[in-house]
């Protein structure tokens, strides 16, 4: 694991961070794809966990959630608007369900349904982070924001990598994975309004150049 802030680590992924899983104190934030099981269990071996909390319920973030919760006897937490998706009562990916990439992701990455043991809502606290509802990419997308040092774990509200090259770049999540891009832009502005000092996205390296992030936000279409 790599420590990124006090009490916050990113699980190792080779050759570079692309689908991020974080540990905040004793809470695993996000759970990768089904094929990330080996690396997740290797990284959490010997560490006490109290919960798995999801930034949102998409196949690349909930893949190993059930396995970790069952193995450790801990609850799964996600926002109220994503509970139905996590529990198998509506599709996990609502954007472009017929898209070939989404069909492949559904088949090879998506984890099984699992009961949500803790329903998150705006203002709740998880491992010292405040829950900020930030829908658009997913209905139940949240930002975990820590007031003391303004660290934001933001899921897929933004990404910091090119999916084509793997190189770092600030961008919106692609429309084929985002059910309401306009709503997600409002959530990006909500993220900016938190005045973060460090942004930990779901994809790509940490965003440490806040000035570049502010320019990116300013250039977004209305």
N, C-alpha and C positions, 0 to 999 in steps of 0.2 A: 504494500500500500504506500501511497505517497501522501504525506501530510500537506494540505493546502492552506489551512487556517487552524487556529487553536481548536482542538476537538473535532476536526473535519479531515477525513482522508478520502482519496479516490482509489478504488480497487484497481489493481494492475491490469493492463490490457496491452498485448503486443501485436504489432510493432509500435503502436501509438494509441492514445485514448481516442476512441471513436464512439462507442456506446458506453456511456459513463454510469457507474454505480458508485455511490458515496456511502461513507459511514460517518454519521454525525453522533458523537458520543457512543451510545449503544443502540442506535437505530439505523438499520440499513435503508438507505433511500434509493429506491428503484431496484430492479431485479433482472435487468438484461433480457436476453433471449433464452429459449429453452436450451440451446447449445452452449450457453455460458455456465451451465451448472457446475462443471468441473472447476473453472476458475473462481466462481463465487464461493464454493465450499472450501477450496484451498485457502482463499484469502480470509475467510471468517473463522477458520479453525483456531480454536483456543480463545476466541473472543466472546464475551457475553453479549447477547442481543436481547433487547426487550420488545422489539417490534420491527416489522417491515412497513415502510411508508412510501407510497407511490406519488411521484409528481403528476402522473396521469396513467390511465390504463390503455396503453398501446402495446403491441406484441414485443417491441424491443425494450420495454420497461417493466413488464409484468411476467416475463417468461419463466423465471425460477421462483416466483413469489410463493406459490403453494408449497414447493419442495422445502424452502427454507423455513416457512412457518410451521409445517408439519414436523420437520426434523428437530426444530428448537422448541416447539410448543409455545409459540408466540403469536400474537394477533397481527392481522394485516389491516393497514389503514389506507384509506383513500378518500377523496372528496365525495360528498353526497351525490354529486351529479355523475360520478363514474361508478357508483356501486352496482347499478344494473349491468353495466358492461363487465365488470370483474366477476359478477356472479352468474354470467351467462344468460342474462335475460334480454340483452340487446347486443348487436354486433359491436365488437371492440373498435374496429376501424369504420367510421361512418363516411369518410371522404373517399370518393371514387372506388367503391367496393369492387367494381368490375375491372379495374386497372390490373394489368398483368403483374406488376410489382407487388401490389397489395394482395393479390391472390397467393403469390409465392411466400410473402411475409406471413400471411395467415397460416399457411401450411407448415412452414419450417421454423418459424420463430415464436408463434403464439403459445403461451402457457395455458393450462387448463383453468376453467372457472374455479373460484374459491370464495368462501364466505368472508365477507368483510367484517372484521371484529371491532373496528373503530371507525366511525364515520366522521370525516373531517369537515369542518366548516370555517368560514372566514373568522380569523382572530384566534383560532385554537393554537395551542403550543405543541410542538414536537421537538424534543431534544434541544430546547432553548431557542428554537426558531418559530416565528409566527407564521401561520398559514395565511397566504394571500391568494384568493381565488383569481385566476388569470385565464379565463376560457378563450377558445378560438381554435387552437390546435386540437384540443379535446374539450369536451364539455366540463370535465372535472379537473382540468389542468390547474396546478397550484404552483406558487413560488413559496419556498421556505426561506424566510428572511429573518436574520438575527440583528436586532436593534443595536446591540453593544458595539459591534464592529462593522455592521452594514454588509455582511456577507449574504449573498442571495444564491440559493440553489434553485435554478429556474426551469428545469426540465427542458421542454422543447418550445418554450415561448420564443427563444432565439436559438440559433446554432452557431458554432464557431468553427465550422469546417465545410469544405466543399465535398459533397457526396461523390463527385466525379473524380477528384484527384486526392482527396484526403487531406489537403493542405488547409491550414487555418484561414478562415474568412468569416466575417460577421454577416449573417443573412437571416431572413425569415425562414421558417420551415416551409418546405415545398407545398404548393396547393393540393397535390394529389394525396398528401397525408393530413391535410388541415381542413376541417369541415367548414370553417368560417374564417377566411383570411383577414377580412376587415375587422372582425372581433379580436383576432389575434394581434393585429396592429395596436388596437386599444390596450391590450394587455402588455405589449412591448412598452408602450408609453407609461403604463402603470409601473412596470419594472423600473423604468428610468426615473419615475417620480419618487421611488424609494431612495434614490441617491446612493446606489451601492458602491462600495469600494472594491469588491471582488465579486465576479459573476461566475458561477459554476454551472455550465449548461449541460444538457443531456448528451450533446455530441460535440467533440472537439476539446481542445485545451481550455483551461481557465481564461477568462477575460480579465486581464489586469490593466489594460490600457483603457481607462474609463473615458478619456477624452475621445478616443476613436469610437467607442460605443455611443457617446452623445452625438457625434456627427452622423453616425448610422441612423440613429433615431430621428434626428432632424431632417434627414433626407427621405424618410418614409412618405409614401403618398397619403393624402388625407383619406 
